[in-house]
Amino acid sequence: MQGQMSFFIKSFFFVLIGLMFPTSPRLILLGALPVLLLVAARIPAVRLATLGLGLPKKQSWLLTVAVPRGLAAGVLSAIPVHYGFAGPDFPPAIFSLIVTSILVFCLGVALVGRMSDEADTSA
């Protein structure tokens, strides 16, 4: 029962993302730019946080691409619009950010998975 409910909730949320995803290139870029900046900032942050742990490069890169996807942010993005703090373009930009971070994570994990074990020496 728990697995079926989890599937139902996830399916509902991803349908909601599809419906709310913007078609405007400006809004897509507005959502994608913060993700790219966060990934760029995450590289030195992961290196600093794992300094001295002796993690293999493959694991270090996996930590780097594991960008939090903020699914709750999509649901909560309607609140500022409801109270008049943000314009109607705010939720679609947030959903663009979520989709971009999911794509970065998926592509990053695929690329890290293809790294050879020879490159898996200590960072």
N, C-alpha and C positions, 0 to 999 in steps of 0.2 A: 504494500500500500504506500509506503513512504517513497519508494522508487517511482511509482506512478504519479504521485503528487509532485515530486520534484521535477519530473519530466513535464508535467502539465504547466507548472509555474515557469520553468525555463522556456517552454514553447511559447507561452503567452508573452513573456518579456521580449523574446527575439522577434515575434510578430510585431510587437509594439515598436521595437527599434526600426524594423523595416518600414512601418507606417510613418514614423517620425523622422526618418533620415532625410536630410535636405537634398534638393535637386539643384540648388544654386551653388555654383563653384565657389562663390565668396564664403558661404556658410561652411562648405566642406573644408576649405582652407583654414577658416577660423577655428574649426575643430581639430584639424590635423597639425597645425603649427605648434600648439602647446605640447602635444604628444612628442613631436620631434625634439622640442627643446628639453622636455623632461628626460628623454632617452639620452640626449647629449650630456645632460647634467648627471645622469645616473652612472655613466661610465666611470668618472673619477670617484663618485661616491661609493660605488661597489669596490673599486680598487682600494680605497682608503679603509672601508669597513672590513675588508677581508685581508688586510695587510698582516702578514705574519702567520696566517692560518695554513699556508702551504696548499691551498686549493689548486687542483689542476685547472689549466686554462679553460677547458671545456665547461667545467662547473662555474667558473668565474663569469664566462660569457653567458651562461644560462641565467645566472642571477641578474646580469645586466639587462637581458631582454625580457625578463619576467616583470613587465610593466603592469602595475595594478590597473584593472579595467574599470573600476568604479561603476558597477551596474546599479548600485543604489543612487548614484548621482543622476542617472537618467530618470528615475522615478521622482526624485526630489527636485528636479529642475523645473517642474511645473509650479512649485510653491512661490518663487519670486515673481513669476508672471501673474499668478493669482492675486498677489498683494500689490501689484503695480510697481515693483522694484525693477523689473526687467521687461524688455520688449518681447514681442511674440517670436522673435528670431532666436531667443536664448535656448529653449529646449532642443530645437533642431541642431544647433551648434554643439550642444552637449552630447547629443546622440552621435554626431559626427566624430566627436572626440572619443567616445566609447568604441565606435566601430574601428577607428584608426588605431587605437591602442590594442584592440583584439587582433587586427591584422599585423601590427608590429610584433606582437607576441607569437602569433602563429608562424610568421615568416622567420622570426628570430630563432624559434625552437627548431624549425626545419633546417636552418643553416647551421646551427650549433650541432644538431644531430648528425650532420654530414661531415663534421670536423673529424679528421683522422685521429687515431689513438696516439700517433707519434706527436701530434700537437698537444697531447694531453699531459704535458710535463708541468711542473710547478710554475705558477705565474710569478 
